[in-house]
Amino acid sequence: SQTIHQWPATLVQPVGSPLSLECTVEGTSNPNLYWYRQAAGRGLQLLFYSVGIGQISSEVPQNLSASRPQDRQFILSSKKLLLSDSGFYLCAWSSRANTEAFFGQGTRLTVV
Amino acid sequence: QQPVQSPQAVILREGEDAVINCSSSKALYSVHWYRQKHGEAPVFLMILLKGGEQKGHEKISASFNEKKQQSSLYLTASQLSYSGTYFCGTEITGGFKTIFGAGTRLFVKA
C-alpha cells in the first residue's frame, strides 16, 4: 500500500534561518507531488506541484522553493524565513490522473 | 481561480441536514471534496467528473453541474463525526493540480 511521510511534525525557527521540509512517498511510482500551506483558519493554498523529477511548477511567488531530486521525494526550502512563512505545510501525492490526493500529516512551522 | 465556498460555517444538531456549495468562475474538469479534522490532514471524500454526475459516500453525497460550474455537498442526518472543515478542490484541466476553496467549517452538536 502507498504511504506518505512528512517531517518534522513541528518546527520553530528564527526569522532569517533556512528551512528544509522533506516528504517521501512509498508504494507508488511517478506520482504527482504537491506542497500546500494552510494559514490558521484558512484554506489550502497550493505552493508547488511536480509531475516528475526536476519538474517544479510554482503557483505563488514567494520566499520558498521546491525540489524533486528523486521520483518519490519532494523538498520544500527557504534560504531565509520570514514571519509570514509560519503555517501548516502539507505534502500530498496523487496518481497521474489526480483522482484522489493523499496528504501527509503536515508540519506546523512557527517562525519567531 | 480559487473556487468560492458557501457558507463559511454552519452549526447543526445531530440528525440535521446541510448543504455546502462550491462555485468556480472557470469551466471545470472535476471537483474534489475533502474533510479535515482539527490538526489533521485532509481526507478525500469523493471526486466528481464533468458530466453532471452525482455520487454518494455513506450519508454524504455530492452533485456537479458543469454548465453552472458549481458543485454541492449534501450531508444528511448529520453525525457528531461529521464535524470538521470541508474543502472543495477544482481542476480546470485534467491530471495535474487541484485548487482548493477557503473551506466550510461544520460543527455538529448533540
Interface residues (C-beta under 8 A of the other chain):
Chain A: N32 Y34 Y36 R42 G43 L44 Q45 L46 Y49 V51 S57 E59 L90 S94 R96 A97 N98 T99 E100 A101 F102 F103 G104 Q105 G106
Chain B: Q2 S30 H32 Y34 E40 A41 P42 V43 F44 I47 F87 G89 E91 G94 G95 F96 K97 T98 I99 F100 G101 A102 G103
